[in-house]
Amino acid sequence: MKTTIQLEELGLFLFGIFLFSQLHFAWWWFLVLILTPDFSMMGYLFGNKVGAGCYNFFHHRGVAVLVYVAGLYFSNETIQLIGIILFAHASMDRMLGYGLKYETGFKFTHLGEIGKNQKQ
């Protein structure tokens, strides 16, 4: 199952790259911005509950899609870019085994505990 999820997430990440290619931004913007959603981990400075909430908000693909659609609605490529980066980053994280967080701690995710070997 792990391989199936990783392949699905790879496909979604590639879709994010495709969406980015439809915008009028230089490619280096994608490389610079792809890790910015991880700044949401700073929420963990205020405890596990706040940390998980912040992290999950910025790694939720539903939020990413809403931001992207808002960018389409307002014909604003910068807003579209933000949505695409959130979407692609969430897919990249999940492809690497980093899922949405539980309030029990950073390493506890919906994909399993980070650092533990998962069955294929």
N, C-alpha and C positions, 0 to 999 in steps of 0.2 A: 504493500500500500504506500509506503514511503516514496518509492520510485514513481508511482502514479501521481502522487501529489506534487512531487518535484517537477515532473514533466508538465503538468497542468500549470503550475506557477511559472515555469519557463515560457510557456506559450503566452500567458498573460503579460509577463515582462516584455516579451518581444512585441506584443500588441501595444504596450505603452511606448516602446521605441518607435513603432510605426506611427502612432498618434503624434508623437513629438516631431517626427519627420514632416508632418503636414503643417507645422507652424513655421514661422519665419524667424527662427532663432538659430544662431550658430550652434553647432554640435557641442562645443565645449561647455555651453550652458547646462546641458544634460549631465555631463560629467561632474561639473561643479556642484550642481544642486541635488544629485541623486541621494546623497547621504544626509541632507538637511532635516528630513523628518526625524532623524535620531536625536536631534536636540530636545525632543519631547521627553527623553529619558531624564532630563533635569527635574521633572516632576517627582522623581524618586528622592530628591533632597527633602521633600515634605512628607515622606512616608510612602508605604506600599500602596495604599488606597489611591492617593492623589497621583502617584507615579503610574500606576496601572491605568487610571482614567486618562491621563494625558497621553501616555503611550498609545493606548487603544484608539483614542480619538484620531490621532495623526496617522495611524496605521490601519484604519478601517476603510476598506475599498468603497463602501457606500458613501462615506464622506467625500472621498476622492471623486467619485462619479458625480455627486451633486455639485461639487466645485467646478468640475469640467463642464457640466451642462450649464451652469450659471455663466461660465465664460462664453459658451456658444450663444446663449440667450442675449447676453450683453455685447456680443461681438468683440470680446476682449481677449486677445491672445495671452496676455499675462496671467489672467485668471485660469484660462485653459491650461497653461503651462503648469501652474500650481497643482491643478487636479491631476495632470498626467504624472508629475513627479511623485505625488502622494500615491497614486495607483501603482506606478512602476516600482517604487520603493517597497511598498507592502508586498508585492509579488516577489521581488528579489529576496526580501527577508524570509518569507515563507518557503521559498525554494531552498534557502539555507537552513531551514529548521527553526526560525524564530517566529513564533506565533503571537497571537494576542495574549496579553498578560492577565493572569489571575491576581487578585489582591493579596495573595499569600507571599508574593515575592517575585522579583524580576525573572528568575529562572523557571518559573512555573507558567507554562503556556498551554493554549488549546491544542498544540501539536505535541505536547509532552514536555518533560523536563529538559531544559537545555543542558547539554553535556552528558546526558545519558544515551547509551546506544539504544536505538529503536529497532524493532524487528522490521524486516523488509516486507 
